[in-house]
Amino acid sequence: MGQPENREKSGAEQSELPPGQRLQRGWPVTHYGPVPKFKPERWEFRVFGATADGDKHCWNHQDFTALPFSSVVADLHCVTKFSMVGAEWGGVLARTVLDLAPPAPEVTHVMVWAEYGFSSNLRLADFASDRTLFATHKDGELLTAEHGFPLRLVVPHLYAWKGPKWVRGVEYMTADRRGFWEERGYHNIGDPWAEQRYSYQEEPGDGPEL
């Protein structure tokens, strides 16, 4: 990848943490299931679903990592109650993907898909934030396999489970539906400042219509 085109510092570096969180030194490894083996010749990033042109858009690993590189300084808040502050994440902004493969006007949500069929749903506005990033690097170094190499999503204003490791694509949706952890009792939105950890805390309108 080339050199960063922008670097943003914000409240991610502030000392205040969301309610119920504790400051973490270092970066614990947390995930469900095994670490996938990366095979660059078979790796593909797909954007599909309700795209503006009705087509599927694909990038191989070489082409995706050649997209404009940006960096964002942001915290990571895990639902298990640790927060890692002030990390510099480098990679491809979600806005870049949206510009290259626009969604149809009626799209309201996305599903981010990762290895082994793992998924996480996001409101389009959360995905389109100028701080949402498909990260390949942390603090100037490539991500390790345990932390999501070759690609993980970082959504700084939501709990970290909303940013899956080992991302392989994005589905544009015209209605919301729950992802992997959301189907297993986690909050559909996942705002750490509102401490939206579990589905029983959801208010009307927070989740998909039944």
C-alpha positions as CSV (number, residue, x, y, z in Angstrom):
1,M,0.0,0.0,0.0
2,G,1.0,3.6,-0.5
3,Q,1.5,6.2,2.1
4,P,-1.4,7.5,4.1
5,E,-3.5,10.2,2.4
6,N,-5.1,11.4,5.5
7,R,-4.8,10.9,9.3
8,E,-7.5,11.8,11.7
9,K,-7.2,12.3,15.4
10,S,-10.3,12.7,17.5
11,G,-12.0,11.8,20.7
12,A,-10.4,8.3,20.2
13,E,-7.4,9.6,22.2
14,Q,-9.5,10.9,25.0
15,S,-9.0,9.4,28.5
16,E,-12.7,9.0,29.2
17,L,-14.0,5.5,28.4
18,P,-17.6,4.3,27.7
19,P,-19.5,3.1,30.8
20,G,-18.5,-0.2,32.1
21,Q,-15.2,-0.3,30.2
22,R,-11.6,-0.6,31.6
23,L,-8.4,0.5,30.1
24,Q,-6.4,-2.3,28.5
25,R,-2.6,-2.3,28.0
26,G,-1.8,-4.5,25.0
27,W,-4.2,-6.1,22.7
28,P,-5.9,-9.4,23.8
29,V,-6.8,-11.9,21.1
30,T,-10.6,-12.6,21.1
31,H,-12.5,-14.4,18.5
32,Y,-14.8,-17.4,17.9
33,G,-13.4,-20.4,16.0
34,P,-10.0,-21.0,14.4
35,V,-7.7,-18.6,12.7
36,P,-8.2,-19.0,8.9
37,K,-5.2,-19.7,6.6
38,F,-4.6,-16.8,4.2
39,K,-4.3,-17.9,0.6
40,P,-3.6,-14.7,-1.5
41,E,-4.2,-16.4,-4.8
42,R,-7.8,-17.3,-3.7
43,W,-8.6,-14.3,-1.7
44,E,-11.4,-12.0,-3.0
45,F,-13.3,-9.1,-1.6
46,R,-16.9,-8.8,-2.9
47,V,-19.5,-6.1,-2.8
48,F,-22.9,-7.5,-3.7
49,G,-26.6,-7.3,-3.0
50,A,-28.5,-4.1,-3.7
51,T,-25.8,-2.3,-5.6
52,A,-26.7,0.8,-7.7
53,D,-25.8,-0.9,-11.0
54,G,-27.2,-4.4,-10.0
55,D,-23.7,-5.9,-10.5
56,K,-21.3,-7.7,-8.1
57,H,-18.0,-5.9,-7.6
58,C,-14.8,-7.9,-6.8
59,W,-11.2,-7.1,-6.0
60,N,-8.4,-9.6,-5.6
61,H,-5.9,-9.1,-2.8
62,Q,-3.4,-7.2,-4.9
63,D,-6.1,-4.8,-6.3
64,F,-7.7,-4.2,-3.0
65,T,-4.5,-3.4,-1.2
66,A,-3.7,-0.9,-4.1
67,L,-6.8,1.2,-3.2
68,P,-6.1,4.6,-1.5
69,F,-4.6,4.1,1.9
70,S,-5.9,6.1,4.9
71,S,-5.3,6.0,8.6
72,V,-7.6,6.8,11.6
73,V,-6.5,7.1,15.2
74,A,-9.3,5.5,17.2
75,D,-10.1,3.4,20.3
76,L,-11.4,-0.2,20.2
77,H,-14.1,-1.0,22.8
78,C,-14.7,-4.7,23.3
79,V,-18.0,-5.9,24.7
80,T,-16.1,-8.0,27.2
81,K,-15.4,-4.6,28.9
82,F,-11.8,-3.8,27.8
83,S,-10.9,-0.7,25.8
84,M,-7.7,-0.2,23.9
85,V,-7.1,3.5,23.2
86,G,-5.3,5.6,20.7
87,A,-4.4,2.9,18.1
88,E,-3.6,4.1,14.6
89,W,-5.5,1.9,12.1
90,G,-4.4,1.9,8.5
91,G,-6.3,0.6,5.4
92,V,-9.1,1.4,3.1
93,L,-11.9,3.6,4.2
94,A,-15.4,2.2,3.9
95,R,-16.3,5.4,2.1
96,T,-13.8,4.4,-0.6
97,V,-15.7,1.1,-1.2
98,L,-19.0,2.9,-1.2
99,D,-17.7,5.3,-3.8
100,L,-16.3,2.6,-6.0
101,A,-19.4,0.3,-5.6
102,P,-22.3,2.5,-4.8
103,P,-25.4,1.1,-3.1
104,A,-28.9,1.5,-4.5
105,P,-30.9,4.4,-3.1
106,E,-33.1,2.2,-1.1
107,V,-30.2,0.5,0.9
108,T,-30.5,1.1,4.6
109,H,-28.1,-1.5,6.1
110,V,-25.1,-3.6,5.2
111,M,-24.0,-7.1,6.2
112,V,-20.2,-7.5,6.5
113,W,-19.2,-11.0,5.7
114,A,-16.0,-12.7,6.9
115,E,-14.4,-16.2,6.8
116,Y,-16.4,-19.2,7.9
117,G,-19.7,-17.4,7.1
118,F,-19.3,-15.0,10.1
119,S,-21.4,-11.8,9.6
120,S,-22.2,-8.5,11.3
121,N,-24.9,-6.1,10.4
122,L,-24.6,-2.3,10.4
123,R,-26.8,0.6,9.6
124,L,-25.6,2.2,6.4
125,A,-24.8,5.5,8.2
126,D,-22.5,3.6,10.6
127,F,-20.7,1.9,7.8
128,A,-20.5,5.2,5.8
129,S,-18.8,7.0,8.7
130,D,-15.6,8.7,7.6
131,R,-13.9,6.8,10.4
132,T,-15.0,3.3,9.5
133,L,-12.0,1.5,8.0
134,F,-11.1,-1.8,6.4
135,A,-7.8,-2.2,8.4
136,T,-4.7,-3.9,7.1
137,H,-2.4,-2.2,9.6
138,K,-2.2,-1.2,13.2
139,D,0.4,1.3,14.4
140,G,2.2,1.1,11.2
141,E,2.5,-2.7,11.2
142,L,0.6,-5.3,9.3
143,L,-2.1,-7.0,11.3
144,T,-1.2,-10.4,12.6
145,A,-3.4,-13.4,11.6
146,E,-4.8,-13.6,15.1
147,H,-5.9,-10.0,14.9
148,G,-7.6,-10.3,11.5
149,F,-4.9,-10.3,8.7
150,P,-5.4,-9.7,5.9
151,L,-8.4,-7.5,6.6
152,R,-10.6,-6.5,9.5
153,L,-13.3,-3.8,9.8
154,V,-12.8,-1.1,12.4
155,V,-16.0,0.9,13.4
156,P,-14.6,3.1,16.2
157,H,-18.0,4.4,17.5
158,L,-19.4,0.8,18.0
159,Y,-18.4,-2.2,20.0
160,A,-15.6,-4.2,18.4
161,W,-17.7,-7.2,17.5
162,K,-19.3,-5.0,14.8
163,G,-16.0,-4.9,13.1
164,P,-15.3,-8.5,12.1
165,K,-11.8,-10.0,11.5
166,W,-10.9,-11.7,8.2
167,V,-13.5,-9.8,6.2
168,R,-14.3,-11.0,2.7
169,G,-17.1,-8.8,1.5
170,V,-20.1,-6.5,2.0
171,E,-23.7,-7.1,1.2
172,Y,-26.0,-4.1,0.6
173,M,-29.4,-4.6,2.1
174,T,-32.8,-2.8,1.8
175,A,-33.9,-4.1,5.2
176,D,-32.1,-5.0,8.4
177,R,-31.3,-8.5,9.5
178,R,-29.2,-9.8,12.4
179,G,-25.6,-11.0,12.0
180,F,-23.8,-13.8,13.8
181,W,-23.5,-12.4,17.3
182,E,-26.7,-10.4,17.0
183,E,-28.6,-13.7,16.4
184,R,-27.0,-15.0,19.6
185,G,-28.2,-12.3,22.0
186,Y,-26.0,-9.3,21.3
187,H,-27.4,-5.8,20.7
188,N,-28.4,-5.0,17.2
189,I,-26.7,-1.6,17.2
190,G,-23.9,-1.9,19.7
191,D,-23.2,1.7,20.8
192,P,-20.7,1.5,23.7
193,W,-21.5,5.0,25.0
194,A,-25.1,3.8,25.5
195,E,-23.8,0.5,26.8
196,Q,-25.8,-1.4,24.2
197,R,-24.4,-4.9,24.9
198,Y,-27.3,-7.3,24.7
199,S,-30.5,-7.7,22.8
200,Y,-32.7,-7.5,25.8
201,Q,-31.7,-3.9,26.1
202,E,-33.1,-3.0,22.7
203,E,-35.7,-0.4,22.3
204,P,-38.4,-0.4,19.6
205,G,-36.7,0.4,16.3
206,D,-33.3,-0.9,17.4
207,G,-33.7,-4.3,15.7
208,P,-35.2,-5.7,12.5
209,E,-38.9,-5.9,12.2
210,L,-40.3,-9.3,13.1
